[in-house]
Amino acid sequence: MNESIHVELDVPCDAEELIAFLATRGLAGTVTSANDHCEIEIGFADPELRLRHEFEAALAAWLAVHERPLVPVIGREHEYVLRPPGD
């Protein structure tokens, strides 16, 4: 997922502050131009980490809705194992 969001700011000095704020939420930004206004591109700082967080949240919801007594265990990289509790 290499998509990005284009943002135009009327005040160039806001760009670095906005980029720093977004970084605390897992987003990465870069200044693409700085004239009378400023343009930045925003994307995920770590798309793989974002995917894992989204998957883990969705999996937890699925387990709860279907009342499955399973615990997700992270195995090797890109591997999850669903096991009974205490197993």
VENLIN-V678946 format. One record per residue. N is the residue number from 1. RES is the residue in one small letter. PHI is phi in degrees with one decimal (999 if undefined). PSI is psi in whole degrees, -180 to 180 (999 if undefined). Layout:
N_RES_PHI_PSI + N_RES_PHI_PSI
This chain:
1_m_999_94 + 2_n_-108.4_27 + 3_e_-74.6_153 + 4_s_-136.7_166 + 5_i_-114.5_134 + 6_h_-95.9_129 + 7_v_-127.0_132 + 8_e_-109.6_131 + 9_l_-116.4_138 + 10_d_-74.0_-26 + 11_v_-114.3_107 + 12_p_-56.5_-32 + 13_c_-66.9_-16 + 14_d_-76.3_-18 + 15_a_-60.0_-54 + 16_e_-64.4_-38 + 17_e_-64.9_-43 + 18_l_-64.8_-43 + 19_i_-61.1_-44 + 20_a_-63.8_-41 + 21_f_-63.5_-46 + 22_l_-65.5_-32 + 23_a_-61.8_-31 + 24_t_-69.8_-11 + 25_r_-114.3_22 + 26_g_80.9_16 + 27_l_-110.6_148 + 28_a_-117.3_139 + 29_g_-131.9_150 + 30_t_-136.2_143 + 31_v_-78.1_127 + 32_t_-103.4_-21 + 33_s_-164.6_155 + 34_a_-145.4_92 + 35_n_-110.9_-127 + 36_d_-69.4_-26 + 37_h_-127.8_176 + 38_c_-126.9_146 + 39_e_-123.3_136 + 40_i_-132.6_156 + 41_e_-113.5_134 + 42_i_-121.4_136 + 43_g_-149.3_-178 + 44_f_-73.1_137 + 45_a_-66.3_-39 + 46_d_-141.6_91 + 47_p_-56.1_-35 + 48_e_-66.9_-42 + 49_l_-63.6_-41 + 50_r_-61.6_-42 + 51_l_-60.6_-45 + 52_r_-62.5_-43 + 53_h_-62.8_-44 + 54_e_-63.0_-44 + 55_f_-64.4_-46 + 56_e_-62.0_-39 + 57_a_-66.0_-43 + 58_a_-66.1_-41 + 59_l_-64.0_-43 + 60_a_-61.1_-41 + 61_a_-65.0_-44 + 62_w_-62.3_-45 + 63_l_-61.3_-39 + 64_a_-69.4_-45 + 65_v_-63.2_-40 + 66_h_-93.9_6 + 67_e_48.6_46 + 68_r_-86.6_124 + 69_p_-84.0_62 + 70_l_-121.6_150 + 71_v_-118.2_123 + 72_p_-75.4_129 + 73_v_-117.9_130 + 74_i_-81.8_121 + 75_g_-92.9_-129 + 76_r_-69.2_176 + 77_e_-55.2_133 + 78_h_65.2_30 + 79_e_-137.3_129 + 80_y_-123.4_143 + 81_v_-122.6_130 + 82_l_-97.4_118 + 83_r_-126.3_155 + 84_p_-64.9_151 + 85_p_-58.3_142 + 86_g_77.5_4 + 87_d_-90.6_999
